[in-house]
Every structure is written in structure tokens, then in C-alpha cells.
Amino acid sequence: MKGFQNVFFWIILTVALVGLVFNIDAVIFSIVNTLIMLFVILGIIFLIYYFYFLTPDQRKYKKAVWKNKWKHRR
């Protein structure tokens, strides 16, 4: 009985591995597509925030803080 369970386990594992190999391109494409859409949506939200909700003085302040961080980082 132990041998049958071992063979059955390896057959199931082989079938799962073959299925994964044949669908790996679809899985990777789906993950990459989701990440691209996420970055696009986040970029649009940031641009809307930056150009519509911040005043010019706030934009200058944010830019100065960012430049100061980069200057002291090196």
C-alpha cells in the first residue's frame, strides 16, 4: 500500500508540474500586466494630486525637500 501511495503522489506531482510549465507564460503575463496597470493607476493618482491639489508654493517646497534629501544622501 505504501508503494502505491508513493507512485500516486509522484504521478500527481508530475501532472501538476507539467500543467505549471505549460501555463507559466500565461501566469507571468498576467502578473506583469497587473503590475503595469497598478503603476499606471498610481502614476495617474500622483499626477492628479500633484497638479490639482497642491498649490505652487507647496510644489516648490516639496521639490526643495526632495533635492535636499538627494544632496545629503550622497
C-alpha positions in Angstrom: 0.0 0.0 0.0 2.9 2.4 0.8 4.4 1.9 -2.7 1.0 2.7 -4.3 0.7 5.9 -2.3 4.3 6.9 -3.3 3.6 6.2 -7.0 0.3 8.1 -6.9 2.0 11.0 -5.2 4.7 11.3 -7.9 2.1 11.0 -10.7 0.0 13.8 -9.2 3.2 15.9 -8.8 4.3 15.3 -12.4 0.9 16.3 -13.8 0.9 19.4 -11.7 4.4 20.3 -12.8 3.5 19.7 -16.5 0.4 21.9 -16.1 2.5 24.7 -14.5 5.1 24.6 -17.2 2.5 24.8 -20.0 0.8 27.7 -18.3 3.8 29.6 -17.0 3.7 32.1 -19.8 0.1 33.0 -19.0 0.8 33.3 -15.3 3.8 35.6 -15.9 2.0 37.7 -18.5 -0.9 38.1 -16.0 1.4 39.2 -13.2 3.3 41.6 -15.4 0.1 43.0 -16.8 -1.3 43.6 -13.3 1.9 45.3 -12.1 1.9 47.6 -15.2 -1.7 48.6 -14.6 -1.0 49.2 -10.9 1.9 51.5 -11.7 -0.1 53.4 -14.3 -3.0 53.9 -11.9 -0.7 55.0 -9.1 1.1 57.4 -11.5 -2.2 59.0 -12.6 -3.3 59.4 -8.9 0.0 61.0 -8.1 -0.2 63.4 -11.0 -3.7 64.4 -10.1 -2.6 65.0 -6.5 0.5 67.0 -7.6 -1.1 69.2 -10.2 -4.6 69.7 -8.9 -4.4 69.6 -5.1 -1.0 71.2 -4.4 -0.6 74.9 -4.7 2.6 76.2 -6.5 4.2 77.1 -3.2 3.6 73.6 -1.9 5.1 72.1 -5.1 8.2 74.3 -4.6 8.5 73.2 -1.0 8.2 69.5 -1.9 10.8 69.9 -4.7 13.2 71.7 -2.3 12.8 68.9 0.3 13.4 66.3 -2.3 16.5 68.0 -3.6 17.8 68.4 -0.1 17.3 64.7 0.7 19.3 63.8 -2.5 22.1 66.3 -1.7 22.6 64.9 1.8 22.2 61.3 0.7 25.5 61.2 -1.3 
